[in-house]
Amino acid sequence: MGHPLLIMNVASLCGLTKSGYQAAAELYNTYHKEGFTVLAFPCNQFGAQEPGSEKDVAEMVCTRFKADFPIMEKVEVNGSGAHPLFLYLQEAKPGLLGTKAIKWNFTSFLIDGKGIPVARYSPGTGASTIEKDLKPLLKATNTTSKL
């Protein structure tokens, strides 16, 4: 069994950049020793708010937010050019009223230790809200790994 993770689309020039990265860094810094990680996928699809490369994003995140989680490849999350991972996540965990499209930067998905999406969070969701769903997943992972 694997470990839980949070997958999110991110942008450096968004009004949610500070709160989004702070929430992700808080969760990562608190729980990474238990196997939890965050995978941040830069996306320039919303208001051209992520013009930089993956390297630019990683430097900014490490410097400004003291975040050490992985910055992945730059992707599209909606439409015909959407990355297959995000198409899968949208199908597995639709948004409000069953909408599948990701509406903005910092939409995130919590994945359990088996790779199954268990929750979708709208942009601006705080660490404490995600943490409530994460803790049982960590407990289940840690219990299973001890067997």
Salt bridges, closest charged atoms under 4 A:
GLU73 OE2 - HIS83 NE2 3.61
GLU91 OE2 - LYS100 NZ 3.05
